[in-house]
Amino acid sequence: MPFVPYFLAFLILLVVLSCFVTVQQGTIAVTTIFGKYNRILFPGLNFKVPVIEKVFKRVSIQNRSVELEFQAITIDQANVYFKAMLLYSVWNQEEETIKNVAFKFMDERSFMQALVRTIEGSIRGFVATKRQSEVLGLRRDITEHVKEQIDKTLEDWGYHLQDLQMNDITFDEAIMKSMAQVVASNNLKAAAENEGQALLITKTKAAEADGNAIKIAAEAERQAAQLRGMGVALFREEVAKGMTMAAKEMQQANLDTSVILFSMWTEAIKHFAENGKGNVIFLDGSSEGMEHSMKQMMGMHSLMEPEQPKK
């Protein structure tokens, strides 16, 4: 029949084309012959035995991520809710590792279930030894604990845990509310302490300023009093000098020195009258009063005069 050669040529072409297989970048193909593992094929164009050698599975060697949500209980019976991001990948591209990835689990779903449950169990076991108040500060410790606990198991499966990020850690609503109240009360306490310290500093500085002002005022008053005393002493000294000089001049002129006292008396009365500002001063204006005042001033003058040496 004329179409037989064409049919045979078509079959030969199909067989030749089935000898080649393309593996995408980032994946490794696992082949089997009659259901038994044969070899692995790397990215690119590969040759395989036609018909009997089949590609059993394509294994991705790229990083993969999965989000987890689960619950744990602390040692003080507080419920903790975790939201985490898991980053994992195939351990390496060695043949034995790829065989573990391809044949350890029936399918991808079974592997993911085992991986998630293993990580949840490790985290729950770690959290069960901690108190509720400690959990929030243990993100890094939880990650290190999980990697330490399951790295060997994942290696047997052909995988490696690259990172575990705790994106959200929450508690029951009652606990969250009480934690917020504790934080608020601590903030109020800190604010009150800071305000008290600020008030203490303010009052201390004000007291120091008042004390310094009192010291300065007292020192100024002391200096003023000293200067006033010096002024009075100088005034008296000058008055005494003036009276002494006036008495000497009166004696040289053979005049009675009592005139000086009379002049001072009249000047004093004049000063009282000019600067009295309404004050009432009672003076005895009679001749007997004047004579009595003159006798008193003469007595004072005699007491002030130096005693004459006896001849």
C-alpha positions as CSV (number, residue, x, y, z in Angstrom):
1,M,0.0,0.0,0.0
2,P,1.4,3.4,-0.9
3,F,0.7,5.1,2.5
4,V,2.7,2.5,4.6
5,P,6.1,4.1,3.9
6,Y,4.7,7.4,5.1
7,F,3.2,5.9,8.2
8,L,6.6,4.2,9.1
9,A,8.4,7.5,8.5
10,F,5.9,9.2,10.8
11,L,6.5,6.6,13.5
12,I,10.2,6.9,13.2
13,L,9.9,10.7,13.5
14,L,7.8,10.4,16.6
15,V,10.3,8.0,18.1
16,V,13.2,10.3,17.3
17,L,11.4,13.3,18.8
18,S,10.5,11.4,21.9
19,C,14.2,10.9,22.5
20,F,14.6,14.5,23.5
21,V,13.2,16.3,26.5
22,T,13.5,19.9,27.6
23,V,13.9,20.8,31.3
24,Q,13.1,24.3,32.4
25,Q,15.6,26.5,34.2
26,G,15.1,26.2,38.0
27,T,13.9,22.6,37.9
28,I,15.4,19.1,37.7
29,A,13.6,16.2,36.1
30,V,13.6,12.7,37.6
31,T,13.2,9.8,35.1
32,T,12.1,6.2,35.6
33,I,12.3,3.0,33.5
34,F,9.4,0.6,34.1
35,G,8.5,2.5,37.3
36,K,12.1,2.4,38.8
37,Y,14.3,5.4,39.4
38,N,16.8,5.8,36.6
39,R,18.5,9.2,36.7
40,I,18.0,13.0,36.9
41,L,18.0,15.5,34.0
42,F,19.3,19.0,34.4
43,P,18.0,22.2,32.8
44,G,18.2,22.3,29.0
45,L,17.8,19.8,26.2
46,N,18.4,16.2,27.3
47,F,18.3,12.8,25.6
48,K,16.4,9.9,27.0
49,V,15.6,6.4,26.0
50,P,12.5,6.5,23.9
51,V,9.3,4.9,24.9
52,I,10.6,3.1,28.0
53,E,12.2,6.0,29.9
54,K,9.7,8.4,31.3
55,V,9.9,11.7,33.2
56,F,8.4,10.8,36.6
57,K,8.6,14.2,38.3
58,R,10.0,17.7,37.9
59,V,11.5,19.1,41.1
60,S,11.8,22.8,41.5
61,I,15.1,24.0,43.1
62,Q,13.9,27.5,43.5
63,N,13.0,29.1,46.9
64,R,9.4,28.5,47.9
65,S,7.3,30.2,50.6
66,V,4.1,29.4,52.5
67,E,2.1,31.3,55.1
68,L,1.2,29.7,58.4
69,E,-1.5,30.5,60.9
70,F,-1.6,28.5,64.2
71,Q,-2.2,28.7,67.9
72,A,0.0,27.9,70.9
73,I,-0.5,28.0,74.7
74,T,2.1,29.4,77.1
75,I,3.1,27.9,80.4
76,D,0.7,30.3,82.2
77,Q,-2.2,29.2,80.0
78,A,-2.4,32.2,77.6
79,N,-3.5,31.6,74.0
80,V,-1.0,32.9,71.5
81,Y,-1.9,33.3,67.8
82,F,0.9,33.2,65.2
83,K,1.0,34.3,61.6
84,A,4.3,33.3,60.0
85,M,6.0,33.2,56.6
86,L,8.0,30.0,55.9
87,L,10.8,30.1,53.3
88,Y,12.3,26.8,52.2
89,S,14.1,25.2,49.3
90,V,15.6,21.9,48.0
91,W,18.8,21.3,50.0
92,N,21.1,20.9,47.0
93,Q,21.2,19.4,43.5
94,E,22.8,16.2,44.3
95,E,21.2,13.0,43.1
96,E,20.4,11.5,46.5
97,T,18.8,14.8,47.6
98,I,16.6,15.0,44.4
99,K,15.6,11.3,44.9
100,N,14.4,12.1,48.5
101,V,12.4,15.1,47.2
102,A,10.8,13.0,44.4
103,F,10.0,9.8,46.3
104,K,9.7,10.6,50.1
105,F,6.1,11.9,49.8
106,M,3.2,10.8,47.6
107,D,2.5,14.3,46.4
108,E,3.2,18.0,47.2
109,R,0.1,18.3,49.4
110,S,1.4,15.5,51.7
111,F,4.8,17.1,52.0
112,M,3.3,20.6,52.8
113,Q,1.1,19.0,55.5
114,A,4.0,17.3,57.1
115,L,6.2,20.4,56.9
116,V,3.6,22.7,58.4
117,R,2.6,20.3,61.2
118,T,6.3,19.7,62.1
119,I,7.0,23.4,62.4
120,E,3.8,24.1,64.4
121,G,4.7,21.3,66.8
122,S,8.2,22.7,67.3
123,I,6.9,26.2,67.9
124,R,4.2,25.0,70.3
125,G,6.7,23.0,72.3
126,F,8.9,26.1,72.6
127,V,6.1,28.4,73.6
128,A,4.8,26.0,76.1
129,T,7.9,26.6,78.2
130,K,7.6,30.4,78.2
131,R,5.3,32.9,79.9
132,Q,2.9,35.2,78.1
133,S,4.9,38.3,78.9
134,E,8.0,36.7,77.3
135,V,6.6,35.6,74.0
136,L,6.6,39.0,72.2
137,G,10.4,39.4,72.6
138,L,11.2,35.9,71.4
139,R,10.7,36.2,67.6
140,R,14.4,35.5,66.8
141,D,14.7,32.8,69.5
142,I,11.6,31.0,68.1
143,T,13.2,31.0,64.6
144,E,16.5,29.7,65.8
145,H,14.8,27.0,67.9
146,V,12.7,25.8,64.9
147,K,15.7,25.6,62.6
148,E,17.7,23.7,65.2
149,Q,14.9,21.2,65.8
150,I,13.8,20.4,62.2
151,D,16.8,21.0,60.0
152,K,17.8,17.3,60.3
153,T,14.3,16.1,59.5
154,L,14.0,18.4,56.5
155,E,17.5,17.3,55.3
156,D,16.2,13.7,55.3
157,W,13.3,14.9,53.2
158,G,15.7,16.8,50.8
159,Y,14.8,20.3,51.9
160,H,16.3,23.1,53.9
161,L,14.5,25.7,56.0
162,Q,15.9,29.1,55.0
163,D,13.9,31.5,57.1
164,L,10.9,31.6,59.4
165,Q,9.4,35.1,60.0
166,M,6.9,35.8,62.7
167,N,4.8,38.5,61.1
168,D,2.2,38.7,63.8
169,I,1.9,37.5,67.4
170,T,-1.4,38.2,69.1
171,F,-3.3,37.1,72.2
172,D,-6.9,36.8,73.3
173,E,-8.8,40.1,73.4
174,A,-8.9,40.2,77.2
175,I,-5.1,39.7,77.4
176,M,-4.5,42.3,74.7
177,K,-6.7,44.8,76.6
178,S,-4.9,44.1,79.9
179,M,-1.6,44.5,78.2
180,A,-2.6,47.8,76.7
181,Q,-3.7,48.9,80.2
182,V,-0.4,47.9,81.7
183,V,1.5,49.8,79.0
184,A,-0.8,52.9,79.5
185,S,-0.3,52.7,83.3
186,N,3.5,52.4,82.9
187,N,3.5,55.4,80.6
188,L,1.4,57.4,83.1
189,K,3.8,56.4,85.9
190,A,6.8,57.4,83.9
191,A,5.1,60.7,83.0
192,A,4.3,61.3,86.6
193,E,7.8,60.6,87.7
194,N,9.2,62.9,85.0
195,E,6.8,65.6,86.0
196,G,7.7,65.2,89.6
197,Q,11.4,65.4,88.9
198,A,10.8,68.5,86.7
199,L,8.8,70.1,89.4
200,L,11.4,69.3,92.0
201,I,14.2,70.7,89.8
202,T,12.0,73.8,89.2
203,K,11.3,74.4,92.9
204,T,15.0,73.6,93.8
205,K,16.2,76.2,91.3
206,A,13.6,78.7,92.5
207,A,14.6,78.2,96.1
208,E,18.3,78.6,95.2
209,A,17.4,81.7,93.3
210,D,15.5,83.1,96.3
211,G,18.3,82.2,98.6
212,N,20.8,83.9,96.3
213,A,18.6,87.0,96.1
214,I,18.3,87.1,99.9
215,K,22.1,86.8,100.2
216,I,22.6,89.5,97.6
217,A,20.0,91.8,99.3
218,A,21.5,91.2,102.7
219,E,25.0,91.9,101.5
220,A,23.8,95.1,99.7
221,E,22.0,96.2,102.9
222,R,25.1,95.5,104.9
223,Q,27.2,97.5,102.6
224,A,24.6,100.3,102.5
225,A,24.4,100.4,106.3
226,Q,28.2,100.5,106.5
227,L,28.3,103.3,104.0
228,R,25.6,105.2,105.9
229,G,27.5,104.7,109.1
230,M,30.7,105.9,107.4
231,G,28.7,108.9,106.0
232,V,27.4,109.8,109.4
233,A,30.8,109.4,111.0
234,L,32.4,111.6,108.3
235,F,29.6,114.1,108.7
236,R,30.1,114.3,112.5
237,E,33.8,114.5,111.9
238,E,33.4,117.4,109.5
239,V,31.0,119.1,111.9
240,A,33.4,118.8,114.7
241,K,36.2,120.1,112.6
242,G,34.1,123.1,111.5
243,M,33.0,123.9,115.1
244,T,36.6,123.6,116.3
245,M,37.8,126.0,113.5
246,A,35.0,128.4,114.2
247,A,35.7,128.4,118.0
248,K,39.4,129.1,117.4
249,E,38.5,132.0,115.1
250,M,36.1,133.4,117.7
251,Q,38.7,133.2,120.4
252,Q,41.3,134.9,118.2
253,A,38.7,137.7,117.6
254,N,38.1,137.9,121.4
255,L,34.4,136.9,120.9
256,D,32.3,134.7,123.0
257,T,32.1,131.2,121.5
258,S,28.5,130.8,122.7
259,V,27.5,132.8,119.7
260,I,28.3,129.7,117.6
261,L,25.9,127.6,119.7
262,F,23.2,130.3,119.4
263,S,23.7,130.4,115.6
264,M,23.4,126.6,115.4
265,W,20.2,126.8,117.5
266,T,18.6,129.3,115.2
267,E,19.7,127.3,112.1
268,A,18.2,124.2,113.6
269,I,14.9,126.0,114.3
270,K,14.9,127.3,110.7
271,H,15.6,123.8,109.3
272,F,12.7,122.4,111.4
273,A,10.3,125.1,110.1
274,E,11.3,124.6,106.4
275,N,11.4,120.8,106.3
276,G,8.8,119.9,109.0
277,K,6.1,119.0,106.3
278,G,3.2,119.7,108.7
279,N,4.8,118.2,111.8
280,V,4.2,120.2,115.0
281,I,7.3,121.2,117.0
282,F,6.8,122.9,120.3
283,L,9.5,125.4,121.4
284,D,9.6,127.7,124.4
285,G,9.8,131.2,122.9
286,S,10.0,133.1,126.2
287,S,13.1,134.9,127.3
288,E,13.4,132.4,130.3
289,G,13.2,129.5,127.9
290,M,15.9,131.0,125.7
291,E,18.1,131.7,128.7
292,H,17.6,128.2,129.9
293,S,18.5,126.7,126.5
294,M,21.6,129.0,126.3
295,K,22.8,127.8,129.7
296,Q,22.4,124.2,128.6
297,M,24.4,124.8,125.4
298,M,27.1,126.6,127.4
299,G,27.3,123.7,129.7
300,M,27.8,121.3,126.8
301,H,30.3,123.6,125.3
302,S,32.3,123.7,128.5
303,L,32.3,119.9,128.5
304,M,33.5,119.8,124.9
305,E,36.4,122.3,125.5
306,P,39.8,120.8,126.5
307,E,40.8,121.4,130.1
308,Q,43.3,124.4,130.4
309,P,46.6,123.6,132.2
310,K,47.0,125.2,135.6
311,K,49.6,128.0,135.9
